Amino acid sequence: MCDNALNFVGAKRELDELVQLFNSEQFQQSVARGAQHDRIDFRFIPPRSPNFGGLWEAAVKSFKGHFKRTIGNRVLQHDEMQTVVAQIEAILNSRPLTSISHDTSDFEALTPGHFLIQRPLTAVPEPSMEDVPENRLTIWQRSQDVVQRI
């Protein structure tokens, strides 16, 4: 239930039009033709068998492990959650895959970040929050503390 404000009335009208579009046979055929033209073919791994997923499931497992170990039973605000997830993602995409050159004095490595943004993912290090009691931290400092624990 909502009031009769114009934005709600407009939203209902837009949703009704969207339902009609999805239910129209012409739209469904158009989507099917597009998928056939682009050669979109879904293939699924067996249910409850992430070991069939290979590398992407290993990345998910790594993310979940880092996330669960650092967050624990904490309740995060939405902004904290987004920050922590983005920073864990950056950490995982900064792991070295191989060296870029054969020069032993060159320590730069090829990372997944190179494939995403054509350069390594870098960030300015934040000061350690280790000695500050948790109840004295700001939201930003708390999210940085969580990321530093990784």
C-alpha positions as CSV (number, residue, x, y, z in Angstrom):
1,M,0.0,0.0,0.0
2,C,1.2,3.5,-0.8
3,D,-0.2,6.9,-1.2
4,N,-1.3,8.3,-4.6
5,A,1.9,10.3,-5.2
6,L,2.7,10.8,-8.9
7,N,6.0,8.9,-8.6
8,F,4.2,5.8,-7.3
9,V,1.5,6.0,-9.9
10,G,4.2,6.4,-12.6
11,A,6.2,3.5,-11.2
12,K,3.1,1.3,-11.3
13,R,2.5,2.3,-14.9
14,E,6.1,1.5,-15.9
15,L,6.0,-1.9,-14.2
16,D,2.7,-2.8,-15.9
17,E,4.3,-1.9,-19.3
18,L,7.3,-4.0,-18.5
19,V,5.1,-7.0,-17.6
20,Q,3.2,-6.6,-20.9
21,L,6.5,-6.4,-22.8
22,F,7.9,-9.5,-21.2
23,N,4.7,-11.4,-21.8
24,S,4.5,-10.4,-25.5
25,E,5.4,-13.2,-27.9
26,Q,7.2,-10.8,-30.2
27,F,9.6,-9.8,-27.4
28,Q,10.2,-13.4,-26.4
29,Q,11.0,-14.3,-30.1
30,S,13.3,-11.3,-30.4
31,V,15.2,-12.3,-27.3
32,A,15.5,-15.9,-28.6
33,R,16.7,-14.7,-32.0
34,G,19.3,-12.5,-30.3
35,A,20.6,-15.3,-28.1
36,Q,20.8,-17.6,-31.1
37,H,22.6,-15.0,-33.2
38,D,25.1,-14.3,-30.4
39,R,25.5,-18.1,-29.9
40,I,24.6,-17.8,-26.2
41,D,24.6,-21.3,-24.8
42,F,24.2,-21.9,-21.0
43,R,26.1,-24.9,-19.6
44,F,25.7,-25.7,-15.9
45,I,27.9,-27.6,-13.5
46,P,26.2,-30.2,-11.4
47,P,24.3,-28.8,-8.4
48,R,26.2,-28.6,-5.1
49,S,29.5,-29.5,-6.7
50,P,31.7,-26.4,-6.7
51,N,34.8,-28.5,-7.5
52,F,33.5,-28.7,-11.1
53,G,33.7,-24.9,-11.2
54,G,37.5,-24.7,-11.4
55,L,39.2,-21.3,-11.1
56,W,36.1,-19.2,-10.6
57,E,34.9,-21.3,-7.7
58,A,38.4,-21.2,-6.2
59,A,38.2,-17.4,-6.3
60,V,34.7,-17.4,-4.7
61,K,36.1,-19.8,-2.0
62,S,39.0,-17.5,-1.4
63,F,36.8,-14.4,-1.1
64,K,34.4,-16.2,1.3
65,G,37.2,-17.4,3.5
66,H,38.8,-13.9,3.8
67,F,35.4,-12.3,4.4
68,K,34.2,-14.8,7.0
69,R,37.5,-14.7,8.9
70,T,37.7,-10.9,9.0
71,I,34.0,-10.1,9.6
72,G,33.2,-12.9,11.9
73,N,29.9,-12.1,13.7
74,R,30.1,-8.3,13.1
75,V,27.1,-6.5,11.7
76,L,28.3,-4.0,9.0
77,Q,26.5,-1.0,7.7
78,H,25.8,-0.9,4.0
79,D,28.7,1.4,3.2
80,E,31.1,-0.6,5.3
81,M,30.0,-3.8,3.6
82,Q,30.6,-2.2,0.1
83,T,34.0,-0.9,1.1
84,V,35.1,-4.2,2.6
85,V,33.9,-6.2,-0.4
86,A,35.6,-3.8,-2.9
87,Q,38.9,-3.9,-1.0
88,I,38.9,-7.7,-0.6
89,E,38.2,-7.9,-4.4
90,A,41.1,-5.5,-5.0
91,I,43.4,-7.6,-2.8
92,L,42.5,-10.8,-4.6
93,N,42.9,-9.1,-8.0
94,S,46.4,-7.9,-6.9
95,R,47.8,-11.4,-6.3
96,P,50.8,-12.1,-8.6
97,L,50.3,-14.5,-11.4
98,T,53.7,-14.4,-13.0
99,S,56.6,-11.9,-13.4
100,I,56.4,-9.4,-16.2
101,S,60.1,-9.4,-17.1
102,H,63.0,-11.7,-16.7
103,D,65.0,-9.0,-14.9
104,T,65.6,-10.1,-11.3
105,S,65.6,-6.6,-10.0
106,D,62.1,-5.9,-11.5
107,F,59.6,-6.9,-8.8
108,E,56.5,-6.0,-10.8
109,A,54.2,-9.0,-11.5
110,L,51.3,-9.6,-13.8
111,T,48.1,-9.7,-11.7
112,P,44.4,-10.1,-12.5
113,G,44.1,-6.4,-12.1
114,H,46.2,-5.9,-15.3
115,F,43.4,-7.7,-17.2
116,L,40.7,-5.5,-15.6
117,I,42.3,-2.0,-15.8
118,Q,45.5,-2.6,-17.7
119,R,47.7,-1.8,-14.7
120,P,48.2,-3.1,-11.2
121,L,45.6,-2.3,-8.5
122,T,47.3,0.0,-6.0
123,A,46.1,2.0,-3.0
124,V,47.7,4.3,-0.5
125,P,48.3,2.3,2.7
126,E,46.1,3.4,5.7
127,P,47.6,3.8,9.2
128,S,47.2,0.7,11.4
129,M,44.2,0.6,13.6
130,E,45.5,-2.2,15.7
131,D,46.1,-0.2,18.9
132,V,42.8,1.8,18.8
133,P,39.8,0.2,20.6
134,E,37.1,-0.8,18.2
135,N,34.4,1.4,19.9
136,R,36.6,4.5,19.1
137,L,36.9,3.9,15.4
138,T,34.9,5.8,12.8
139,I,33.0,3.8,10.1
140,W,35.9,4.3,7.6
141,Q,38.5,3.3,10.2
142,R,36.5,0.2,11.1
143,S,36.3,-1.0,7.5
144,Q,40.0,-0.3,7.1
145,D,40.7,-2.4,10.2
146,V,38.7,-5.2,8.8
147,V,40.7,-5.1,5.5
148,Q,44.0,-4.9,7.3
149,R,43.3,-8.1,9.2
150,I,43.3,-9.9,5.8
